[in-house]
């Protein structure tokens, strides 16, 4: 059977400046929608030529504010994917959405366009926290959008950020319990990280922003996993929790190192042993589309070692772990040279990993120190 693909569609435009990402230059008051729709379809056609005969198992509309894409554009992309590749049975079609009333009002039209799963960025259930995070919505507006999403889409995921400044364990447990009570099938729960070059980084460097220390963050992480597991939403990836069968099929493609194509400004892809990166600046991407009929900025053939290393780094984030035999094939090396064998013995003794046959899994004790585990396992 031909291996299916995933399709990532990046919509770069934001509706307001964001204090913790680097897309502030992409804020636009108006967008030529017809021009953008046509350019996305041209970019898609180029990728279809490189991957002909492989059905699309998932489509993900992400980026700046994709829920403000015209439903006609969403429908056109889905139709083009179906025509050029063919959609696999039960194709998962996800759209990221901010929980504003303006965007929620478009949910019905987006569902009619073909979207069957929405990832809703609630981010927090406290108004003060939302203001700190730079979100335009308040809690009431977010919950109203969630209610609309649950009425409209068959599958709904909610995003929350924790380990925020001055956030106590009882406060987070109460917030998480409330989120679990919404009854969604999927929760993405991320610890706040400070990215270089953002407003948060400036505030932290000046001593005006203090996030939980490592011990407190580890306690919050452990509590999160315990509460979600008890509620029937166990972690299947380090930050993602779902009921059985409700895991994000699209994200599993990334973590399992299967092929996906990316279109739109800044979109990354992995297909046929190569990595592709689209031009990040919207104007440069449009210029490339007009000149070359694709928006690729650069493309790189991945060496066997690079493919193996990526699969190791991504796969160990998941509860299912990795198959060392598959990584050996990717890396074109003997299975005993995929990971450092001495480190395997040490990490097993410490209870941080298990190795059953060729299946290597990071344990619950190992997940909080995943970066250290990965560094130790990396082969020489």
Residue pairs with C-beta under 8 A, 6 or more apart in sequence:
2 53
2 54
2 55
3 54
3 258
3 259
4 54
4 55
4 56
4 57
4 88
4 258
5 51
5 54
5 55
5 56
5 57
5 85
5 259
5 260
5 261
5 271
6 56
6 57
6 58
6 59
6 60
6 249
6 250
6 253
6 254
6 258
6 259
6 260
6 261
7 44
7 47
7 56
7 58
7 59
7 60
7 81
7 85
7 260
7 261
7 262
7 263
8 59
8 60
8 62
8 250
8 260
8 261
8 262
8 263
8 267
8 268
8 269
9 40
9 59
9 60
9 61
9 62
9 63
9 66
9 77
9 262
9 263
9 264
9 267
10 62
10 63
10 262
10 263
10 264
10 265
10 266
10 267
10 278
11 61
11 62
11 63
11 64
11 65
11 66
11 68
11 69
11 264
12 23
12 26
12 63
12 64
12 264
12 265
12 266
12 280
12 282
13 26
13 27
13 28
13 31
13 63
13 64
13 65
13 68
13 282
14 23
14 24
14 26
14 27
14 28
14 64
14 65
15 27
15 64
15 65
15 68
15 98
15 136
16 27
16 134
16 136
17 24
17 27
17 134
18 24
18 134
19 133
19 134
19 198
19 199
19 200
20 133
20 134
20 195
20 198
20 199
20 200
21 195
21 198
22 195
22 197
22 198
23 63
23 64
25 281
26 64
26 265
26 282
33 70
33 72
33 73
35 286
36 73
37 70
37 72
37 73
37 76
37 77
39 285
39 286
39 289
39 295
40 73
40 76
40 77
40 263
40 264
41 76
41 77
41 80
42 289
42 293
42 294
43 263
43 264
43 278
43 289
43 294
43 295
44 77
44 80
44 81
44 84
44 263
45 80
45 84
45 293
46 293
46 294
46 296
47 261
47 263
47 269
47 271
47 294
48 84
48 85
50 261
50 271
50 272
51 85
51 259
51 261
51 271
51 272
52 84
52 85
54 85
54 259
55 85
55 86
55 87
55 88
56 81
56 82
56 85
56 86
56 87
56 88
56 91
57 88
57 91
57 92
57 249
57 253
58 91
58 92
58 93
58 94
58 249
58 250
58 253
59 77
59 78
59 81
59 91
59 92
59 93
59 94
59 250
60 94
60 95
60 96
60 250
61 69
61 74
61 77
61 93
61 94
61 95
61 96
61 115
62 96
63 96
63 264
63 266
65 98
65 103
66 95
66 96
66 97
67 95
67 96
67 97
67 98
67 103
67 106
67 107
67 110
67 118
68 102
68 103
68 106
69 95
71 106
71 109
71 110
71 112
71 113
72 113
74 95
74 110
74 113
74 114
74 115
75 112
75 113
75 114
78 87
78 93
78 113
78 114
81 87
92 116
92 117
92 155
92 248
92 249
92 250
93 114
93 115
93 116
93 117
94 115
94 116
94 117
94 118
94 119
94 157
94 248
94 250
95 110
95 115
95 117
95 118
95 119
96 118
96 119
96 121
97 103
97 104
97 107
97 118
97 119
97 120
97 121
97 145
97 149
98 121
98 135
98 136
98 137
99 120
99 121
99 122
99 137
99 141
99 142
99 143
99 144
99 145
99 146
100 136
100 137
100 141
100 145
101 141
101 144
101 145
103 145
104 144
104 145
104 148
104 149
107 118
107 148
107 149
107 152
107 153
108 152
110 118
111 152
111 153
115 153
116 153
116 154
116 155
117 153
117 154
117 155
117 156
117 157
118 149
118 152
118 153
118 155
118 156
118 157
119 157
119 159
119 188
119 248
120 142
120 145
120 146
120 149
120 156
120 157
120 158
120 159
121 135
121 159
122 142
122 146
122 158
122 159
122 160
122 179
123 129
123 130
123 133
123 135
123 159
123 160
123 161
124 130
124 133
124 135
124 139
124 160
124 161
124 164
124 175
125 139
125 142
125 160
125 175
125 178
125 179
126 139
126 175
127 138
127 139
129 164
129 167
130 137
130 138
130 139
130 142
132 164
132 165
133 161
133 164
134 199
137 145
146 156
146 158
146 182
146 184
149 156
150 156
150 182
150 183
150 184
155 185
155 186
155 246
156 184
156 185
156 186
157 184
157 185
157 186
157 187
157 188
157 248
158 179
158 182
158 184
158 186
158 187
158 188
159 187
159 188
159 189
159 190
160 175
160 176
160 179
160 187
160 188
160 189
160 190
161 190
161 191
161 192
162 172
162 175
162 176
162 189
162 190
162 191
162 192
162 220
162 224
163 172
163 191
163 192
163 211
163 212
163 216
163 217
163 220
163 221
164 192
164 211
165 192
165 209
165 210
165 211
165 212
166 210
167 212
167 220
169 216
169 219
169 220
169 223
172 220
172 223
172 224
173 223
173 227
176 189
176 223
176 224
176 227
176 228
177 227
179 187
180 187
180 227
180 228
180 231
180 233
185 233
185 242
185 243
185 246
186 233
186 240
186 241
186 242
186 243
186 246
186 247
186 248
187 228
187 233
187 240
187 241
187 242
188 239
188 240
188 241
189 224
189 228
189 239
189 240
189 241
190 239
191 217
191 220
191 221
191 239
192 211
194 200
194 201
194 204
194 209
194 211
195 201
200 209
203 209
204 210
204 211
211 217
212 220
218 368
221 367
221 368
222 368
225 234
225 235
225 241
225 364
225 367
228 234
228 235
228 241
229 235
232 243
233 241
233 242
233 243
234 241
234 242
234 319
235 241
235 319
235 367
236 242
236 247
236 318
236 319
236 320
237 251
237 255
237 317
237 318
237 319
238 317
238 318
238 367
238 370
240 247
240 248
240 251
242 248
252 318
253 259
253 260
254 260
254 314
255 314
255 315
255 317
255 318
256 311
256 314
256 315
256 318
257 270
257 307
257 310
257 311
257 314
257 315
257 330
259 270
259 271
259 272
260 269
260 270
260 271
261 269
261 271
261 276
262 268
262 269
262 276
262 278
263 278
263 295
264 278
264 285
264 295
265 278
265 279
265 280
265 281
265 282
265 284
265 285
265 295
266 277
266 278
266 279
266 280
266 285
267 277
267 278
267 295
268 275
268 276
268 277
268 278
269 275
269 276
269 277
270 276
270 302
273 301
273 302
273 307
274 299
274 300
274 301
274 302
275 299
275 300
275 302
276 296
276 298
276 299
277 296
277 297
277 298
277 299
278 285
278 295
278 296
278 297
279 285
279 287
279 288
279 295
279 296
279 297
280 297
284 297
285 295
286 295
288 294
288 295
288 296
288 297
289 295
302 310
304 330
304 331
304 332
304 333
305 331
307 330
307 331
308 327
308 328
308 330
308 331
308 333
308 338
309 331
309 378
311 322
311 326
311 327
311 330
312 322
312 327
312 338
312 339
312 374
312 377
312 378
313 374
315 321
315 322
315 327
316 322
316 360
316 362
316 370
316 373
316 374
316 377
317 370
319 361
320 361
321 359
321 360
321 361
321 362
322 359
322 360
322 361
323 358
323 359
323 360
324 335
324 338
324 339
324 358
324 359
324 360
325 335
325 358
327 335
327 338
328 334
328 335
328 337
328 338
331 337
331 338
335 358
337 379
338 379
339 360
339 377
339 378
339 379
340 376
340 377
340 378
340 379
340 380
343 376
343 377
344 353
344 355
344 360
344 377
346 376
347 353
347 366
347 373
347 376
347 377
348 354
348 355
350 365
351 363
351 365
351 366
352 362
352 363
352 365
352 366
352 369
352 373
353 360
353 361
353 362
353 363
353 366
353 373
353 377
354 360
354 361
354 363
355 361
362 370
362 373
366 373
